[in-house]
């Protein structure tokens, strides 16, 4: 009974951690990486599609992404979508290929991005703690209904706390790594 609650909580915590990792990939560091454009959607014959499903995205060098659309006429649409995105990039198209230069980050912009990373880290920790609270409430409800013993309740809450601590440490580590990456010029 308690193992079921623990497994559910762990599954939710893993999803929260994955979501945080995805959020971190969207925060750019000045280096070009293909995952930077993954969340940009374009109008592909009336349907909204991610850029990475209608084009090949590669990092041609440390500061430039190259987007090669599967259909040459999509280059202009992709260029406009990248320009209009929240990334602050200025792509250039040469007809069939879109080049996206990564501007160097200023010190002020790096500090702003670190604040964003810390804020996202806090949000991820809050999500993990909410999952812990929900699991503990489920355990208490089972104890109240006499479906589990007090020992099972205590053991279950300890397990959930250890799992929570493990995920919080992982989030702190990811946040510190991203900070270090942002500060590297």
N, C-alpha and C positions, 0 to 999 in steps of 0.2 A: 504494500500500500504506500509506504513512504518512498520506496524506490521509484514508484510511478511519478510522484510529485517531483522528486529530485531530477528525474530524466526530463520532465517537461521544463523545469526551470533551467536545466543545463542547455537544452535545445534553444530556448528563448535567449539565454545569455550568449550563446555562440552566434545567433543571428544578430544580436545587438553589436557584438564585436566585429562581425563581418561588415555590418552597416557602417561602423566607425572607420574601418579600414578603407572602404569605398569612398567615404567622405574625405579621408586624408589624401587619396590619390587625386582628387579634384583640386586640391590646394596646390597651386603651382610653386615651384621652387626656383625657376629661372632656367632649369635644365629641361630639355625637350623629352617627353615620353609619350608614347602612343595613347596611353590611357587617359590623357588629359582631355581628349575630345569625345570620350565615350558617352557623356550625358547630353551632347548636342544633338538635337533632333532636326531633321530636314523634311520638307514636303516632297515625298517621292511618289509621283503620280496619284496624289490625293490622300496618301496615307503618311502619317508621321513615322519616320524611321530614324534610328540612331545612325550617325555618320559611319560608324565602323561596320554597318551592314550594307552600305552602298559604295564603300571605297576602302582601299587599303591605306592604312596609316602607318608610316614609318618615321623613325628619327634619323634623318640623313646626317646630322651631326649633333653636337651637344646643345646647340641653340636653334635648331631648325627642324620642324616637322614637315613631312611631305605627304600630301593626301592625293592619292591616285584613284579617281572615281572609276567604277566599272563601266560607266557610260560617260563619254567625254562631255556631253551637254550638261551634265550635273555639276560640273566644276564651278560655274557661276553661282548656283544655288547653295552649294557647300560653302563657298567663299563668303556669301552673304550671311549664312547661318552662323559661321564662326565669328564674323565681325559683329553681329548683333548679340552674341552670347555675353554672359557675365564675366568672361575671362579677360577682357581687355586686350585682345590680340588683334593684329592688323595683317590678315592674310593677303597674299598676292597670287593671282592666277595668270598662267601663261597659255591659257586655252584649254589644255587637257589635264594639267597638274596644278594643284594649289600648294604653295609654299607658305608655311606659317612660322615666321621668325619669332623667337622668344625674347622679349625685351629684358634687359638686365634689371634686376630688382634693386630699388634704392633702399637705403638703410631704414628709412621711415616705413616703406611698404613691407619690408621684412618684419618689422616690429608689429605692424598691423596684422600680418598673416599669423604671427606667433600668438597674438591675442585670439584670433579666430580658431587656431588649432586648440588652444587651451579651453576655449568655450565649448568647442565640439567634444573635447575630452570630458569636460564636466557633464555635458548632456549625456554622453555614453555611460558615465558612472551612475548618473541618476537613473537611467534606464535599467542598469544592472541592479541597483538597489531596490527599484520598484518591483523587479522580478523576485528578488529575495523576500520583500514584504508580502507579495502575493502568495509565494510558496509557504511562508511561515503562517499566514492567515489560513491557508488550506489545512495545514497541519493542526492548527488550533481548533478548527472546525471539526476535524476528524476526531480529535481528542474529546471535544465537547459531546460529540455524538457517540462516544465510546467505541469508535471503530479501531482506534489504536491506543496503546498504553502510554503512560507518561514517559517511560523510558524511550519508546519509539519516537515520541514527539521531540524529546530532548536530543536524541541522536539525529533525527531528521533536520532539526534546526541547526545543529552543529555542522552537519554535512553541507547544508545550504550556505552557511556562513563561510566555510572553508572554500567552497566553490566561488562565492562572491569575491572573497579576498584574492583568489587566483586571477579572476577576470579583471579586477580593479588594478592589480599589479601589471597585467598585460596592457591595459589601456594606458597606464602611466608610462610604461616602456615605449609604446608606440608614439605617445605624445612627445617624449624626450627625444626619440630618434628623429621625428619630423622637425622639431625645433632645431636640432643640430644640423639637419639637412638645409633648413631655411637660412641658417646663419653662415653656412659655407658659401663663400663667394666663388 
